[in-house]
Amino acid sequence: MSLEPLSIKEMESQSADIYETVVVMSKRAKQVLGDRIVEEIIETSNEAEMGVYDELVETNPEDYEELEKPTTVSVNEFIEGDLDWKNEQEDS
């Protein structure tokens, strides 16, 4: 699940501005992380409404599911061409 080294030339071939590309991938990673946090909050709030917190919930280490890192998700989306963005510049 690790991120493989990327060639700067490969990134430049998909975008004209490498710095803009890095910012876009960073923002996408934050979105992925935010989505995961929201999903977890929704799951825990549903459990709280059902009164599940009356008992101590035991977690089994074997049930641990390792998710792909948000940075890896965003970089892979960029490399595969699934990441679209537009540059909105303010008129002066």
N, C-alpha and C positions, 0 to 999 in steps of 0.2 A: 504494500500500500504506500510505498514511498514515492516521492516525486523524482522522476528521472531528470537528468541535466537537460536543459533546453539550449538550443543554439540561438544566439541573438539574431543571426541572419534569418532563421526560420520565423522568428517573431516579427522582424522587419518586413518580411515578404508578405505578411498578412495585414500589416498596418503601417501607415506612413510615419507615425510618431510613436517611438518606443516608450516614451515617458507617459503618454496618454494611455497606452496599452497597459502599462503597469498599474496606473491609477484605476482603470476600468476593472482589471482583474482583482485588485484589492477591494474595490467596492462590491464586486460580485461575491467575494469570499465573505464579506460582512453580511450580505443578504442571506447567504446560505446558513451562516451561523445564527443569524436572527430568526430564520425560519425554524431551525432546530429548537431554539429556545422557546419559541411560541408553541410549537408542537408539544414540548415537554410540559409547559405550563398548562396547556389544555388538558393533557392526560392527568396531571396531578389535581387539577381543579375538578375534573369529573370524579376522580377517586374520593376527593374530600366531600363532594356533594352526596356520595353514596355511603358515607360514614366508614370508609375503609381505614381511616387513620385511628380508629378505635384500637386497632391492634398494631403491634410492631411488625413492619413488613421486613421479612428476611430476604436478602438477595443472595443468589447463588453465583459464585464467581464463574461457574461453567456456563451460565446463561448470558454472560457479558457479550454484547455485540459491538465490535469495533467498527465505527463509522469512518468513512473516508474523510480526511481533513478538508476543511472548507477551502483552503488555498489550493489543494490538489484538485478539488472539484472545479474551481474557477479556471485554473490553468488548462485543465483538460477540455473544458468547454470552449476556451479560446482556441486551442490548437485544433479541435475538431470543427471549428467554425460555427458552433452553436451560440456563441456569445455575440449579440448585436448591440450597438449603442450609437447614439448620435450626439454630436457636439452642439450644444445650445449656447451660442455666444450672445451676450447682451449688446444691444445697439447703443452706441454712445451718442 
